[in-house]
Amino acid sequence: MSALKVTAIGNSLGIIIPKEIAVRLRLAKGDALHVVETPRGIELSPYDPKLEAELKAGRSVMKRYRSTLRKLAK
């Protein structure tokens, strides 16, 4: 566990992420972090829960129409 420092960035607040954490999360300048509320508090993650739901729906459609999609791919 690491403590992050809150700093002023213009009229907003920002946090500084130590290099070790950025490497573990595979973050680069300009990447987005998502804020997720959990029972334990707030979690910052590069994981996008909305994207995961969309991917899950897409996988379901692909599974349901597998043979049709294979024919269309020819």
PQR file of N, CA, C, O and H, with PARSE charges and radii, in Angstrom:
ATOM      1  N   MET A   1       0.843  -1.173   0.000 -0.4000 1.5000
ATOM      2  CA  MET A   1       0.000   0.000   0.000 -0.0000 2.0000
ATOM      3  C   MET A   1       0.887   1.234   0.000  0.5500 1.7000
ATOM      4  O   MET A   1       1.892   1.299   0.708 -0.5500 1.4000
ATOM      5  N   SER A   2       0.497   2.207  -0.804 -0.4000 1.5000
ATOM      6  CA  SER A   2       1.265   3.445  -0.890 -0.0000 2.0000
ATOM      7  C   SER A   2       0.353   4.633  -0.635  0.5500 1.7000
ATOM      8  O   SER A   2      -0.844   4.588  -0.918 -0.5500 1.4000
ATOM      9  H   SER A   2      -0.319   2.155  -1.379  0.4000 1.0000
ATOM     10  N   ALA A   3       0.927   5.681  -0.105 -0.4000 1.5000
ATOM     11  CA  ALA A   3       0.198   6.934   0.074 -0.0000 2.0000
ATOM     12  C   ALA A   3       0.460   7.804  -1.145  0.5500 1.7000
ATOM     13  O   ALA A   3       1.600   7.924  -1.595 -0.5500 1.4000
ATOM     14  H   ALA A   3       1.900   5.718   0.125  0.4000 1.0000
ATOM     15  N   LEU A   4      -0.594   8.410  -1.679 -0.4000 1.5000
ATOM     16  CA  LEU A   4      -0.470   9.298  -2.827 -0.0000 2.0000
ATOM     17  C   LEU A   4      -0.636  10.735  -2.351  0.5500 1.7000
ATOM     18  O   LEU A   4      -1.469  11.021  -1.491 -0.5500 1.4000
ATOM     19  H   LEU A   4      -1.520   8.313  -1.313  0.4000 1.0000
ATOM     20  N   LYS A   5       0.146  11.620  -2.906 -0.4000 1.5000
ATOM     21  CA  LYS A   5       0.105  13.015  -2.509 -0.0000 2.0000
ATOM     22  C   LYS A   5      -0.861  13.775  -3.417  0.5500 1.7000
ATOM     23  O   LYS A   5      -0.794  13.657  -4.640 -0.5500 1.4000
ATOM     24  H   LYS A   5       0.823  11.388  -3.605  0.4000 1.0000
ATOM     25  N   VAL A   6      -1.756  14.554  -2.812 -0.4000 1.5000
ATOM     26  CA  VAL A   6      -2.692  15.393  -3.554 -0.0000 2.0000
ATOM     27  C   VAL A   6      -2.024  16.741  -3.783  0.5500 1.7000
ATOM     28  O   VAL A   6      -1.470  17.335  -2.859 -0.5500 1.4000
ATOM     29  H   VAL A   6      -1.810  14.650  -1.818  0.4000 1.0000
ATOM     30  N   THR A   7      -2.082  17.216  -5.018 -0.4000 1.5000
ATOM     31  CA  THR A   7      -1.433  18.473  -5.367 -0.0000 2.0000
ATOM     32  C   THR A   7      -2.376  19.320  -6.214  0.5500 1.7000
ATOM     33  O   THR A   7      -3.293  18.790  -6.841 -0.5500 1.4000
ATOM     34  H   THR A   7      -2.533  16.733  -5.769  0.4000 1.0000
ATOM     35  N   ALA A   8      -2.156  20.622  -6.235 -0.4000 1.5000
ATOM     36  CA  ALA A   8      -2.970  21.527  -7.047 -0.0000 2.0000
ATOM     37  C   ALA A   8      -2.467  21.494  -8.487  0.5500 1.7000
ATOM     38  O   ALA A   8      -1.266  21.578  -8.746 -0.5500 1.4000
ATOM     39  H   ALA A   8      -1.411  21.053  -5.726  0.4000 1.0000
ATOM     40  N   ILE A   9      -3.418  21.370  -9.422 -0.4000 1.5000
ATOM     41  CA  ILE A   9      -3.113  21.425 -10.846 -0.0000 2.0000
ATOM     42  C   ILE A   9      -4.106  22.423 -11.436  0.5500 1.7000
ATOM     43  O   ILE A   9      -5.247  22.072 -11.736 -0.5500 1.4000
ATOM     44  H   ILE A   9      -4.393  21.302  -9.212  0.4000 1.0000
ATOM     45  N   GLY A  10      -3.664  23.664 -11.599 -0.4000 1.5000
ATOM     46  CA  GLY A  10      -4.579  24.718 -12.039 -0.0000 2.0000
ATOM     47  C   GLY A  10      -5.644  24.931 -10.985  0.5500 1.7000
ATOM     48  O   GLY A  10      -5.323  25.145  -9.816 -0.5500 1.4000
ATOM     49  H   GLY A  10      -2.737  23.949 -11.355  0.4000 1.0000
ATOM     50  N   ASN A  11      -6.907  24.875 -11.376 -0.4000 1.5000
ATOM     51  CA  ASN A  11      -8.013  25.024 -10.431 -0.0000 2.0000
ATOM     52  C   ASN A  11      -8.505  23.680  -9.904  0.5500 1.7000
ATOM     53  O   ASN A  11      -9.497  23.625  -9.177 -0.5500 1.4000
ATOM     54  H   ASN A  11      -7.168  24.700 -12.326  0.4000 1.0000
ATOM     55  N   SER A  12      -7.826  22.610 -10.261 -0.4000 1.5000
ATOM     56  CA  SER A  12      -8.239  21.271  -9.860 -0.0000 2.0000
ATOM     57  C   SER A  12      -7.222  20.659  -8.910  0.5500 1.7000
ATOM     58  O   SER A  12      -6.184  21.252  -8.616 -0.5500 1.4000
ATOM     59  H   SER A  12      -7.020  22.655 -10.852  0.4000 1.0000
ATOM     60  N   LEU A  13      -7.539  19.464  -8.437 -0.4000 1.5000
ATOM     61  CA  LEU A  13      -6.617  18.694  -7.613 -0.0000 2.0000
ATOM     62  C   LEU A  13      -6.200  17.451  -8.388  0.5500 1.7000
ATOM     63  O   LEU A  13      -6.972  16.915  -9.182 -0.5500 1.4000
ATOM     64  H   LEU A  13      -8.382  18.982  -8.675  0.4000 1.0000
ATOM     65  N   GLY A  14      -5.000  17.008  -8.156 -0.4000 1.5000
ATOM     66  CA  GLY A  14      -4.505  15.802  -8.812 -0.0000 2.0000
ATOM     67  C   GLY A  14      -3.675  14.995  -7.840  0.5500 1.7000
ATOM     68  O   GLY A  14      -3.302  15.479  -6.772 -0.5500 1.4000
ATOM     69  H   GLY A  14      -4.372  17.443  -7.511  0.4000 1.0000
ATOM     70  N   ILE A  15      -3.390  13.771  -8.213 -0.4000 1.5000
ATOM     71  CA  ILE A  15      -2.528  12.919  -7.389 -0.0000 2.0000
ATOM     72  C   ILE A  15      -1.292  12.560  -8.195  0.5500 1.7000
ATOM     73  O   ILE A  15      -1.330  12.513  -9.424 -0.5500 1.4000
ATOM     74  H   ILE A  15      -3.693  13.378  -9.081  0.4000 1.0000
ATOM     75  N   ILE A  16      -0.223  12.315  -7.507 -0.4000 1.5000
ATOM     76  CA  ILE A  16       1.021  11.886  -8.133 -0.0000 2.0000
ATOM     77  C   ILE A  16       1.165  10.394  -7.868  0.5500 1.7000
ATOM     78  O   ILE A  16       1.175   9.950  -6.720 -0.5500 1.4000
ATOM     79  H   ILE A  16      -0.192  12.354  -6.508  0.4000 1.0000
ATOM     80  N   ILE A  17       1.276   9.627  -8.950 -0.4000 1.5000
ATOM     81  CA  ILE A  17       1.392   8.175  -8.839 -0.0000 2.0000
ATOM     82  C   ILE A  17       2.867   7.811  -8.940  0.5500 1.7000
ATOM     83  O   ILE A  17       3.517   8.132  -9.935 -0.5500 1.4000
ATOM     84  H   ILE A  17       1.268   9.987  -9.883  0.4000 1.0000
ATOM     85  N   PRO A  18       3.404   7.142  -7.918 -0.5600 1.5000
ATOM     86  CA  PRO A  18       4.814   6.740  -7.964  0.2800 2.0000
ATOM     87  C   PRO A  18       5.097   5.838  -9.167  0.5500 1.7000
ATOM     88  O   PRO A  18       4.219   5.106  -9.624 -0.5500 1.4000
ATOM     89  N   LYS A  19       6.312   5.896  -9.667 -0.4000 1.5000
ATOM     90  CA  LYS A  19       6.708   5.145 -10.849 -0.0000 2.0000
ATOM     91  C   LYS A  19       6.452   3.651 -10.688  0.5500 1.7000
ATOM     92  O   LYS A  19       6.011   2.998 -11.634 -0.5500 1.4000
ATOM     93  H   LYS A  19       7.025   6.490  -9.295  0.4000 1.0000
ATOM     94  N   GLU A  20       6.718   3.101  -9.513 -0.4000 1.5000
ATOM     95  CA  GLU A  20       6.538   1.663  -9.280 -0.0000 2.0000
ATOM     96  C   GLU A  20       5.079   1.255  -9.498  0.5500 1.7000
ATOM     97  O   GLU A  20       4.809   0.206 -10.085 -0.5500 1.4000
ATOM     98  H   GLU A  20       7.076   3.631  -8.745  0.4000 1.0000
ATOM     99  N   ILE A  21       4.149   2.072  -9.033 -0.4000 1.5000
ATOM    100  CA  ILE A  21       2.723   1.764  -9.195 -0.0000 2.0000
ATOM    101  C   ILE A  21       2.327   1.922 -10.658  0.5500 1.7000
ATOM    102  O   ILE A  21       1.576   1.102 -11.184 -0.5500 1.4000
ATOM    103  H   ILE A  21       4.369   2.923  -8.556  0.4000 1.0000
ATOM    104  N   ALA A  22       2.821   2.965 -11.321 -0.4000 1.5000
ATOM    105  CA  ALA A  22       2.516   3.179 -12.733 -0.0000 2.0000
ATOM    106  C   ALA A  22       2.992   1.996 -13.576  0.5500 1.7000
ATOM    107  O   ALA A  22       2.308   1.586 -14.514 -0.5500 1.4000
ATOM    108  H   ALA A  22       3.432   3.631 -10.893  0.4000 1.0000
ATOM    109  N   VAL A  23       4.148   1.455 -13.247 -0.4000 1.5000
ATOM    110  CA  VAL A  23       4.674   0.296 -13.977 -0.0000 2.0000
ATOM    111  C   VAL A  23       3.778  -0.909 -13.745  0.5500 1.7000
ATOM    112  O   VAL A  23       3.452  -1.627 -14.691 -0.5500 1.4000
ATOM    113  H   VAL A  23       4.704   1.789 -12.485  0.4000 1.0000
ATOM    114  N   ARG A  24       3.375  -1.143 -12.502 -0.4000 1.5000
ATOM    115  CA  ARG A  24       2.511  -2.286 -12.183 -0.0000 2.0000
ATOM    116  C   ARG A  24       1.166  -2.194 -12.886  0.5500 1.7000
ATOM    117  O   ARG A  24       0.619  -3.208 -13.320 -0.5500 1.4000
ATOM    118  H   ARG A  24       3.639  -0.560 -11.734  0.4000 1.0000
ATOM    119  N   LEU A  25       0.626  -0.970 -12.999 -0.4000 1.5000
ATOM    120  CA  LEU A  25      -0.661  -0.767 -13.656 -0.0000 2.0000
ATOM    121  C   LEU A  25      -0.529  -0.590 -15.169  0.5500 1.7000
ATOM    122  O   LEU A  25      -1.528  -0.455 -15.876 -0.5500 1.4000
ATOM    123  H   LEU A  25       1.071  -0.147 -12.646  0.4000 1.0000
ATOM    124  N   ARG A  26       0.715  -0.593 -15.658 -0.4000 1.5000
ATOM    125  CA  ARG A  26       1.013  -0.374 -17.080 -0.0000 2.0000
ATOM    126  C   ARG A  26       0.427   0.946 -17.566  0.5500 1.7000
ATOM    127  O   ARG A  26      -0.201   1.010 -18.623 -0.5500 1.4000
ATOM    128  H   ARG A  26       1.526  -0.703 -15.084  0.4000 1.0000
ATOM    129  N   LEU A  27       0.640   1.994 -16.780 -0.4000 1.5000
ATOM    130  CA  LEU A  27       0.140   3.327 -17.114 -0.0000 2.0000
ATOM    131  C   LEU A  27       1.194   4.120 -17.860  0.5500 1.7000
ATOM    132  O   LEU A  27       2.393   3.979 -17.621 -0.5500 1.4000
ATOM    133  H   LEU A  27       1.150   1.942 -15.921  0.4000 1.0000
ATOM    134  N   ALA A  28       0.722   4.951 -18.764 -0.4000 1.5000
ATOM    135  CA  ALA A  28       1.589   5.879 -19.477 -0.0000 2.0000
ATOM    136  C   ALA A  28       0.913   7.245 -19.470  0.5500 1.7000
ATOM    137  O   ALA A  28      -0.280   7.357 -19.185 -0.5500 1.4000
ATOM    138  H   ALA A  28      -0.252   5.066 -18.959  0.4000 1.0000
ATOM    139  N   LYS A  29       1.668   8.258 -19.778 -0.4000 1.5000
ATOM    140  CA  LYS A  29       1.131   9.607 -19.805 -0.0000 2.0000
ATOM    141  C   LYS A  29      -0.071   9.666 -20.743  0.5500 1.7000
ATOM    142  O   LYS A  29       0.000   9.207 -21.883 -0.5500 1.4000
ATOM    143  H   LYS A  29       2.637   8.167 -20.009  0.4000 1.0000
ATOM    144  N   GLY A  30      -1.166  10.228 -20.262 -0.4000 1.5000
ATOM    145  CA  GLY A  30      -2.377  10.353 -21.061 -0.0000 2.0000
ATOM    146  C   GLY A  30      -3.381   9.227 -20.870  0.5500 1.7000
ATOM    147  O   GLY A  30      -4.515   9.334 -21.337 -0.5500 1.4000
ATOM    148  H   GLY A  30      -1.224  10.601 -19.336  0.4000 1.0000
ATOM    149  N   ASP A  31      -2.992   8.147 -20.192 -0.4000 1.5000
ATOM    150  CA  ASP A  31      -3.926   7.048 -19.931 -0.0000 2.0000
ATOM    151  C   ASP A  31      -5.011   7.503 -18.968  0.5500 1.7000
ATOM    152  O   ASP A  31      -4.816   8.438 -18.191 -0.5500 1.4000
ATOM    153  H   ASP A  31      -2.071   8.060 -19.813  0.4000 1.0000
ATOM    154  N   ALA A  32      -6.150   6.836 -19.026 -0.4000 1.5000
ATOM    155  CA  ALA A  32      -7.267   7.149 -18.135 -0.0000 2.0000
ATOM    156  C   ALA A  32      -7.321   6.139 -16.993  0.5500 1.7000
ATOM    157  O   ALA A  32      -7.091   4.945 -17.189 -0.5500 1.4000
ATOM    158  H   ALA A  32      -6.308   6.077 -19.657  0.4000 1.0000
ATOM    159  N   LEU A  33      -7.624   6.632 -15.818 -0.4000 1.5000
ATOM    160  CA  LEU A  33      -7.910   5.778 -14.666 -0.0000 2.0000
ATOM    161  C   LEU A  33      -9.390   5.926 -14.356  0.5500 1.7000
ATOM    162  O   LEU A  33      -9.949   7.016 -14.477 -0.5500 1.4000
ATOM    163  H   LEU A  33      -7.811   7.602 -15.659  0.4000 1.0000
ATOM    164  N   HIS A  34     -10.015   4.847 -13.962 -0.4000 1.5000
ATOM    165  CA  HIS A  34     -11.440   4.865 -13.655 -0.0000 2.0000
ATOM    166  C   HIS A  34     -11.619   4.805 -12.145  0.5500 1.7000
ATOM    167  O   HIS A  34     -10.929   4.063 -11.446 -0.5500 1.4000
ATOM    168  H   HIS A  34      -9.561   3.962 -13.864  0.4000 1.0000
ATOM    169  N   VAL A  35     -12.557   5.598 -11.667 -0.4000 1.5000
ATOM    170  CA  VAL A  35     -12.864   5.634 -10.242 -0.0000 2.0000
ATOM    171  C   VAL A  35     -14.074   4.743 -10.023  0.5500 1.7000
ATOM    172  O   VAL A  35     -15.128   4.951 -10.622 -0.5500 1.4000
ATOM    173  H   VAL A  35     -13.118   6.200 -12.236  0.4000 1.0000
ATOM    174  N   VAL A  36     -13.912   3.744  -9.156 -0.4000 1.5000
ATOM    175  CA  VAL A  36     -14.975   2.796  -8.862 -0.0000 2.0000
ATOM    176  C   VAL A  36     -15.227   2.823  -7.363  0.5500 1.7000
ATOM    177  O   VAL A  36     -14.301   2.685  -6.564 -0.5500 1.4000
ATOM    178  H   VAL A  36     -13.055   3.575  -8.669  0.4000 1.0000
ATOM    179  N   GLU A  37     -16.501   3.005  -6.986 -0.4000 1.5000
ATOM    180  CA  GLU A  37     -16.849   2.952  -5.567 -0.0000 2.0000
ATOM    181  C   GLU A  37     -17.068   1.497  -5.181  0.5500 1.7000
ATOM    182  O   GLU A  37     -17.829   0.780  -5.830 -0.5500 1.4000
ATOM    183  H   GLU A  37     -17.253   3.117  -7.635  0.4000 1.0000
ATOM    184  N   THR A  38     -16.397   1.071  -4.126 -0.4000 1.5000
ATOM    185  CA  THR A  38     -16.521  -0.294  -3.626 -0.0000 2.0000
ATOM    186  C   THR A  38     -16.957  -0.221  -2.167  0.5500 1.7000
ATOM    187  O   THR A  38     -16.941   0.858  -1.574 -0.5500 1.4000
ATOM    188  H   THR A  38     -15.779   1.654  -3.599  0.4000 1.0000
ATOM    189  N   PRO A  39     -17.341  -1.333  -1.590 -0.5600 1.5000
ATOM    190  CA  PRO A  39     -17.703  -1.319  -0.162  0.2800 2.0000
ATOM    191  C   PRO A  39     -16.541  -0.869   0.733  0.5500 1.7000
ATOM    192  O   PRO A  39     -16.760  -0.393   1.847 -0.5500 1.4000
ATOM    193  N   ARG A  40     -15.314  -1.022   0.244 -0.4000 1.5000
ATOM    194  CA  ARG A  40     -14.138  -0.615   1.039 -0.0000 2.0000
ATOM    195  C   ARG A  40     -13.768   0.839   0.825  0.5500 1.7000
ATOM    196  O   ARG A  40     -12.932   1.370   1.557 -0.5500 1.4000
ATOM    197  H   ARG A  40     -15.136  -1.409  -0.661  0.4000 1.0000
ATOM    198  N   GLY A  41     -14.366   1.501  -0.159 -0.4000 1.5000
ATOM    199  CA  GLY A  41     -14.036   2.901  -0.437 -0.0000 2.0000
ATOM    200  C   GLY A  41     -13.931   3.138  -1.933  0.5500 1.7000
ATOM    201  O   GLY A  41     -14.639   2.515  -2.724 -0.5500 1.4000
ATOM    202  H   GLY A  41     -15.045   1.070  -0.754  0.4000 1.0000
ATOM    203  N   ILE A  42     -13.044   4.040  -2.309 -0.4000 1.5000
ATOM    204  CA  ILE A  42     -12.850   4.397  -3.714 -0.0000 2.0000
ATOM    205  C   ILE A  42     -11.642   3.642  -4.251  0.5500 1.7000
ATOM    206  O   ILE A  42     -10.624   3.518  -3.571 -0.5500 1.4000
ATOM    207  H   ILE A  42     -12.469   4.546  -1.666  0.4000 1.0000
ATOM    208  N   GLU A  43     -11.761   3.138  -5.474 -0.4000 1.5000
ATOM    209  CA  GLU A  43     -10.666   2.396  -6.100 -0.0000 2.0000
ATOM    210  C   GLU A  43     -10.325   3.051  -7.440  0.5500 1.7000
ATOM    211  O   GLU A  43     -11.216   3.337  -8.240 -0.5500 1.4000
ATOM    212  H   GLU A  43     -12.588   3.238  -6.027  0.4000 1.0000
ATOM    213  N   LEU A  44      -9.052   3.282  -7.678 -0.4000 1.5000
ATOM    214  CA  LEU A  44      -8.575   3.774  -8.966 -0.0000 2.0000
ATOM    215  C   LEU A  44      -8.047   2.587  -9.752  0.5500 1.7000
ATOM    216  O   LEU A  44      -7.264   1.786  -9.242 -0.5500 1.4000
ATOM    217  H   LEU A  44      -8.329   3.050  -7.028  0.4000 1.0000
ATOM    218  N   SER A  45      -8.485   2.484 -11.003 -0.4000 1.5000
ATOM    219  CA  SER A  45      -8.084   1.328 -11.783 -0.0000 2.0000
ATOM    220  C   SER A  45      -8.061   1.674 -13.268  0.5500 1.7000
ATOM    221  O   SER A  45      -8.875   2.477 -13.725 -0.5500 1.4000
ATOM    222  H   SER A  45      -9.121   3.135 -11.417  0.4000 1.0000
ATOM    223  N   PRO A  46      -7.135   1.077 -14.033 -0.5600 1.5000
ATOM    224  CA  PRO A  46      -7.182   1.252 -15.478  0.2800 2.0000
ATOM    225  C   PRO A  46      -8.303   0.413 -16.101  0.5500 1.7000
ATOM    226  O   PRO A  46      -8.617   0.573 -17.280 -0.5500 1.4000
ATOM    227  N   TYR A  47      -8.899  -0.473 -15.314 -0.4000 1.5000
ATOM    228  CA  TYR A  47      -9.984  -1.347 -15.738 -0.0000 2.0000
ATOM    229  C   TYR A  47     -11.269  -0.530 -15.862  0.5500 1.7000
ATOM    230  O   TYR A  47     -11.648   0.163 -14.918 -0.5500 1.4000
ATOM    231  H   TYR A  47      -8.644  -0.603 -14.356  0.4000 1.0000
ATOM    232  N   ASP A  48     -11.939  -0.601 -17.000 -0.4000 1.5000
ATOM    233  CA  ASP A  48     -13.181   0.124 -17.262 -0.0000 2.0000
ATOM    234  C   ASP A  48     -14.353  -0.842 -17.142  0.5500 1.7000
ATOM    235  O   ASP A  48     -14.539  -1.686 -18.018 -0.5500 1.4000
ATOM    236  H   ASP A  48     -11.631  -1.164 -17.767  0.4000 1.0000
ATOM    237  N   PRO A  49     -15.156  -0.738 -16.066 -0.5600 1.5000
ATOM    238  CA  PRO A  49     -16.267  -1.678 -15.887  0.2800 2.0000
ATOM    239  C   PRO A  49     -17.311  -1.584 -17.006  0.5500 1.7000
ATOM    240  O   PRO A  49     -17.931  -2.593 -17.344 -0.5500 1.4000
ATOM    241  N   LYS A  50     -17.519  -0.401 -17.585 -0.4000 1.5000
ATOM    242  CA  LYS A  50     -18.491  -0.265 -18.676 -0.0000 2.0000
ATOM    243  C   LYS A  50     -18.010  -1.016 -19.911  0.5500 1.7000
ATOM    244  O   LYS A  50     -18.797  -1.680 -20.585 -0.5500 1.4000
ATOM    245  H   LYS A  50     -17.015   0.418 -17.310  0.4000 1.0000
ATOM    246  N   LEU A  51     -16.719  -0.911 -20.204 -0.4000 1.5000
ATOM    247  CA  LEU A  51     -16.162  -1.625 -21.350 -0.0000 2.0000
ATOM    248  C   LEU A  51     -16.288  -3.134 -21.145  0.5500 1.7000
ATOM    249  O   LEU A  51     -16.601  -3.862 -22.087 -0.5500 1.4000
ATOM    250  H   LEU A  51     -16.080  -0.372 -19.656  0.4000 1.0000
ATOM    251  N   GLU A  52     -16.052  -3.600 -19.939 -0.4000 1.5000
ATOM    252  CA  GLU A  52     -16.159  -5.030 -19.649 -0.0000 2.0000
ATOM    253  C   GLU A  52     -17.585  -5.512 -19.881  0.5500 1.7000
ATOM    254  O   GLU A  52     -17.778  -6.607 -20.410 -0.5500 1.4000
ATOM    255  H   GLU A  52     -15.798  -3.009 -19.173  0.4000 1.0000
ATOM    256  N   ALA A  53     -18.587  -4.729 -19.500 -0.4000 1.5000
ATOM    257  CA  ALA A  53     -19.983  -5.108 -19.729 -0.0000 2.0000
ATOM    258  C   ALA A  53     -20.279  -5.176 -21.226  0.5500 1.7000
ATOM    259  O   ALA A  53     -20.980  -6.081 -21.678 -0.5500 1.4000
ATOM    260  H   ALA A  53     -18.431  -3.840 -19.070  0.4000 1.0000
ATOM    261  N   GLU A  54     -19.752  -4.232 -21.990 -0.4000 1.5000
ATOM    262  CA  GLU A  54     -19.953  -4.242 -23.439 -0.0000 2.0000
ATOM    263  C   GLU A  54     -19.280  -5.451 -24.080  0.5500 1.7000
ATOM    264  O   GLU A  54     -19.850  -6.082 -24.971 -0.5500 1.4000
ATOM    265  H   GLU A  54     -19.182  -3.497 -21.623  0.4000 1.0000
ATOM    266  N   LEU A  55     -18.071  -5.775 -23.630 -0.4000 1.5000
ATOM    267  CA  LEU A  55     -17.369  -6.951 -24.160 -0.0000 2.0000
ATOM    268  C   LEU A  55     -18.118  -8.235 -23.831  0.5500 1.7000
ATOM    269  O   LEU A  55     -18.188  -9.145 -24.656 -0.5500 1.4000
ATOM    270  H   LEU A  55     -17.608  -5.263 -22.907  0.4000 1.0000
ATOM    271  N   LYS A  56     -18.673  -8.308 -22.635 -0.4000 1.5000
ATOM    272  CA  LYS A  56     -19.426  -9.493 -22.221 -0.0000 2.0000
ATOM    273  C   LYS A  56     -20.654  -9.670 -23.118  0.5500 1.7000
ATOM    274  O   LYS A  56     -20.966 -10.788 -23.529 -0.5500 1.4000
ATOM    275  H   LYS A  56     -18.616  -7.569 -21.964  0.4000 1.0000
ATOM    276  N   ALA A  57     -21.352  -8.568 -23.423 -0.4000 1.5000
ATOM    277  CA  ALA A  57     -22.514  -8.629 -24.305 -0.0000 2.0000
ATOM    278  C   ALA A  57     -22.089  -9.069 -25.708  0.5500 1.7000
ATOM    279  O   ALA A  57     -22.769  -9.879 -26.338 -0.5500 1.4000
ATOM    280  H   ALA A  57     -21.099  -7.660 -23.089  0.4000 1.0000
ATOM    281  N   GLY A  58     -20.972  -8.540 -26.192 -0.4000 1.5000
ATOM    282  CA  GLY A  58     -20.469  -8.920 -27.510 -0.0000 2.0000
ATOM    283  C   GLY A  58     -20.108 -10.387 -27.577  0.5500 1.7000
ATOM    284  O   GLY A  58     -20.395 -11.056 -28.570 -0.5500 1.4000
ATOM    285  H   GLY A  58     -20.419  -7.883 -25.680  0.4000 1.0000
ATOM    286  N   ARG A  59     -19.482 -10.893 -26.528 -0.4000 1.5000
ATOM    287  CA  ARG A  59     -19.115 -12.323 -26.495 -0.0000 2.0000
ATOM    288  C   ARG A  59     -20.369 -13.200 -26.530  0.5500 1.7000
ATOM    289  O   ARG A  59     -20.387 -14.250 -27.173 -0.5500 1.4000
ATOM    290  H   ARG A  59     -19.249 -10.349 -25.721  0.4000 1.0000
ATOM    291  N   SER A  60     -21.410 -12.758 -25.834 -0.4000 1.5000
ATOM    292  CA  SER A  60     -22.665 -13.504 -25.807 -0.0000 2.0000
ATOM    293  C   SER A  60     -23.273 -13.582 -27.205  0.5500 1.7000
ATOM    294  O   SER A  60     -23.727 -14.645 -27.628 -0.5500 1.4000
ATOM    295  H   SER A  60     -21.396 -11.905 -25.312  0.4000 1.0000
ATOM    296  N   VAL A  61     -23.281 -12.464 -27.917 -0.4000 1.5000
ATOM    297  CA  VAL A  61     -23.817 -12.437 -29.279 -0.0000 2.0000
ATOM    298  C   VAL A  61     -22.979 -13.323 -30.192  0.5500 1.7000
ATOM    299  O   VAL A  61     -23.526 -14.081 -30.993 -0.5500 1.4000
ATOM    300  H   VAL A  61     -22.912 -11.600 -27.573  0.4000 1.0000
ATOM    301  N   MET A  62     -21.649 -13.233 -30.077 -0.4000 1.5000
ATOM    302  CA  MET A  62     -20.779 -14.052 -30.918 -0.0000 2.0000
ATOM    303  C   MET A  62     -20.983 -15.534 -30.661  0.5500 1.7000
ATOM    304  O   MET A  62     -20.940 -16.343 -31.587 -0.5500 1.4000
ATOM    305  H   MET A  62     -21.204 -12.617 -29.427  0.4000 1.0000
ATOM    306  N   LYS A  63     -21.207 -15.890 -29.396 -0.4000 1.5000
ATOM    307  CA  LYS A  63     -21.422 -17.294 -29.061 -0.0000 2.0000
ATOM    308  C   LYS A  63     -22.755 -17.773 -29.632  0.5500 1.7000
ATOM    309  O   LYS A  63     -22.840 -18.873 -30.178 -0.5500 1.4000
ATOM    310  H   LYS A  63     -21.242 -15.232 -28.644  0.4000 1.0000
ATOM    311  N   ARG A  64     -23.787 -16.952 -29.506 -0.4000 1.5000
ATOM    312  CA  ARG A  64     -25.117 -17.317 -29.973 -0.0000 2.0000
ATOM    313  C   ARG A  64     -25.159 -17.476 -31.490  0.5500 1.7000
ATOM    314  O   ARG A  64     -25.816 -18.381 -32.003 -0.5500 1.4000
ATOM    315  H   ARG A  64     -23.718 -16.058 -29.062  0.4000 1.0000
ATOM    316  N   TYR A  65     -24.460 -16.601 -32.205 -0.4000 1.5000
ATOM    317  CA  TYR A  65     -24.506 -16.604 -33.670 -0.0000 2.0000
ATOM    318  C   TYR A  65     -23.180 -17.058 -34.290  0.5500 1.7000
ATOM    319  O   TYR A  65     -22.789 -16.575 -35.353 -0.5500 1.4000
ATOM    320  H   TYR A  65     -23.926 -15.866 -31.788  0.4000 1.0000
ATOM    321  N   ARG A  66     -22.508 -17.968 -33.635 -0.4000 1.5000
ATOM    322  CA  ARG A  66     -21.194 -18.426 -34.078 -0.0000 2.0000
ATOM    323  C   ARG A  66     -21.213 -18.945 -35.516  0.5500 1.7000
ATOM    324  O   ARG A  66     -20.381 -18.544 -36.330 -0.5500 1.4000
ATOM    325  H   ARG A  66     -22.825 -18.360 -32.772  0.4000 1.0000
ATOM    326  N   SER A  67     -22.152 -19.831 -35.831 -0.4000 1.5000
ATOM    327  CA  SER A  67     -22.162 -20.419 -37.175 -0.0000 2.0000
ATOM    328  C   SER A  67     -22.487 -19.366 -38.236  0.5500 1.7000
ATOM    329  O   SER A  67     -21.905 -19.387 -39.320 -0.5500 1.4000
ATOM    330  H   SER A  67     -22.828 -20.157 -35.169  0.4000 1.0000
ATOM    331  N   THR A  68     -23.398 -18.456 -37.943 -0.4000 1.5000
ATOM    332  CA  THR A  68     -23.734 -17.397 -38.887 -0.0000 2.0000
ATOM    333  C   THR A  68     -22.529 -16.491 -39.131  0.5500 1.7000
ATOM    334  O   THR A  68     -22.236 -16.134 -40.273 -0.5500 1.4000
ATOM    335  H   THR A  68     -23.871 -18.439 -37.062  0.4000 1.0000
ATOM    336  N   LEU A  69     -21.832 -16.120 -38.054 -0.4000 1.5000
ATOM    337  CA  LEU A  69     -20.668 -15.260 -38.185 -0.0000 2.0000
ATOM    338  C   LEU A  69     -19.549 -15.953 -38.979  0.5500 1.7000
ATOM    339  O   LEU A  69     -18.836 -15.299 -39.740 -0.5500 1.4000
ATOM    340  H   LEU A  69     -22.070 -16.410 -37.127  0.4000 1.0000
ATOM    341  N   ARG A  70     -19.396 -17.259 -38.807 -0.4000 1.5000
ATOM    342  CA  ARG A  70     -18.376 -17.991 -39.578 -0.0000 2.0000
ATOM    343  C   ARG A  70     -18.712 -17.968 -41.062  0.5500 1.7000
ATOM    344  O   ARG A  70     -17.823 -17.803 -41.897 -0.5500 1.4000
ATOM    345  H   ARG A  70     -19.976 -17.790 -38.189  0.4000 1.0000
ATOM    346  N   LYS A  71     -19.992 -18.133 -41.396 -0.4000 1.5000
ATOM    347  CA  LYS A  71     -20.399 -18.100 -42.799 -0.0000 2.0000
ATOM    348  C   LYS A  71     -20.164 -16.700 -43.384  0.5500 1.7000
ATOM    349  O   LYS A  71     -19.713 -16.569 -44.522 -0.5500 1.4000
ATOM    350  H   LYS A  71     -20.714 -18.268 -40.717  0.4000 1.0000
ATOM    351  N   LEU A  72     -20.465 -15.677 -42.621 -0.4000 1.5000
ATOM    352  CA  LEU A  72     -20.258 -14.307 -43.095 -0.0000 2.0000
ATOM    353  C   LEU A  72     -18.787 -13.964 -43.269  0.5500 1.7000
ATOM    354  O   LEU A  72     -18.438 -13.119 -44.093 -0.5500 1.4000
ATOM    355  H   LEU A  72     -20.831 -15.783 -41.696  0.4000 1.0000
ATOM    356  N   ALA A  73     -17.923 -14.617 -42.497 -0.4000 1.5000
ATOM    357  CA  ALA A  73     -16.490 -14.319 -42.561 -0.0000 2.0000
ATOM    358  C   ALA A  73     -15.838 -14.904 -43.810  0.5500 1.7000
ATOM    359  O   ALA A  73     -14.723 -14.515 -44.157 -0.5500 1.4000
ATOM    360  H   ALA A  73     -18.207 -15.303 -41.827  0.4000 1.0000
ATOM    361  N   LYS A  74     -16.502 -15.818 -44.481 -0.4000 1.5000
ATOM    362  CA  LYS A  74     -15.916 -16.450 -45.678 -0.0000 2.0000
ATOM    363  C   LYS A  74     -15.908 -15.507 -46.849  0.5500 1.7000
ATOM    364  O   LYS A  74     -15.453 -15.872 -47.933 -0.5500 1.4000
ATOM    365  H   LYS A  74     -17.408 -16.134 -44.198  0.4000 1.0000
TER
END
